[in-house]
Amino acid sequence: MSEVEVTRQASWGATRDNLVLGSARGGIDGAHLLTPMAYLIHTGRVVQNNHPVPMALLARLNTNGQGIGVAAKHAPLAARLDAAPLRRPSGRRGRWR
């Protein structure tokens, strides 16, 4: 693929907009995307005027990411596969403050 130019996009929104444009109109013809973005572009749910843009997925590497990030301030809780230590002490669900 000697004629491929790899460029960095400014944001996921810029990536979406440049894919919709396509290279013929100054955009791009392919990208590495968040899993749902190709489907949402293809159905027109995240583009102007809800106008579907045909998309082809050449490879889908994963569906839910490969890791879970936990803020460093929670490191003393020593959470592992069992996330119980991250629950609020009261047992209620919700965001930590």
C-alpha positions as CSV (number, residue, x, y, z in Angstrom):
1,M,0.0,0.0,0.0
2,S,2.6,2.5,-1.1
3,E,0.1,5.3,-1.8
4,V,-1.4,5.4,1.7
5,E,-0.8,8.5,3.8
6,V,-1.3,8.1,7.6
7,T,-2.3,11.3,9.3
8,R,-3.4,12.2,12.8
9,Q,-6.9,13.6,13.3
10,A,-7.6,16.3,15.8
11,S,-10.5,14.5,17.5
12,W,-13.1,11.7,17.0
13,G,-15.5,14.4,15.6
14,A,-12.8,15.5,13.1
15,T,-12.3,11.9,12.1
16,R,-16.0,11.4,11.6
17,D,-16.3,14.6,9.5
18,N,-13.3,13.7,7.4
19,L,-14.6,10.2,6.7
20,V,-17.9,11.7,5.6
21,L,-16.1,14.1,3.3
22,G,-13.8,11.3,1.7
23,S,-10.5,12.1,0.1
24,A,-12.2,13.4,-3.1
25,R,-13.4,16.4,-1.0
26,G,-10.4,16.9,1.2
27,G,-11.2,14.3,3.9
28,I,-9.9,10.8,4.4
29,D,-10.9,7.3,3.1
30,G,-10.2,5.2,6.1
31,A,-9.5,5.4,9.8
32,H,-9.1,3.5,13.1
33,L,-12.4,4.2,15.0
34,L,-14.2,3.6,18.2
35,T,-16.3,0.5,17.7
36,P,-19.7,2.1,17.3
37,M,-18.7,5.1,15.2
38,A,-18.7,3.2,11.8
39,Y,-22.1,1.8,12.5
40,L,-23.4,5.2,13.6
41,I,-22.0,6.9,10.4
42,H,-23.4,4.1,8.2
43,T,-26.9,4.6,9.6
44,G,-26.6,8.4,9.6
45,R,-27.1,8.8,13.3
46,V,-24.0,11.0,13.9
47,V,-23.8,12.9,10.6
48,Q,-25.5,16.1,9.4
49,N,-29.1,15.8,8.3
50,N,-29.0,12.1,9.4
51,H,-27.7,11.2,5.9
52,P,-26.3,7.7,5.9
53,V,-22.7,7.3,4.7
54,P,-21.8,3.7,3.4
55,M,-19.0,2.2,5.6
56,A,-17.1,-1.0,5.3
57,L,-15.4,-2.6,8.3
58,L,-12.2,-4.4,7.3
59,A,-11.4,-5.5,10.8
60,R,-13.1,-5.3,14.2
61,L,-10.5,-5.9,16.8
62,N,-12.6,-5.8,20.0
63,T,-15.9,-4.6,21.2
64,N,-15.5,-3.3,24.8
65,G,-11.9,-2.3,25.1
66,Q,-9.1,-4.2,26.7
67,G,-8.7,-2.5,30.1
68,I,-10.5,-0.7,32.8
69,G,-8.9,2.5,34.1
70,V,-9.2,3.3,37.8
71,A,-8.0,6.7,39.2
72,A,-4.8,6.6,41.2
73,K,-6.6,7.9,44.3
74,H,-8.3,4.5,44.5
75,A,-5.0,2.5,44.4
76,P,-5.1,1.9,48.2
77,L,-8.3,-0.2,47.7
78,A,-6.2,-2.7,45.8
79,A,-9.0,-3.6,43.4
80,R,-8.5,-6.7,41.3
81,L,-10.9,-8.8,39.3
82,D,-13.4,-8.5,42.1
83,A,-14.3,-4.8,42.0
84,A,-16.2,-5.0,45.3
85,P,-13.6,-2.8,47.0
86,L,-14.5,0.1,44.7
87,R,-18.1,0.1,45.9
88,R,-19.2,2.9,48.1
89,P,-18.9,2.0,51.8
90,S,-22.7,2.4,52.1
91,G,-23.3,-0.1,49.4
92,R,-25.0,2.4,47.2
93,R,-24.2,2.7,43.6
94,G,-23.0,6.0,42.1
95,R,-20.0,8.1,41.5
96,W,-17.3,8.6,44.0
97,R,-16.8,12.3,44.9
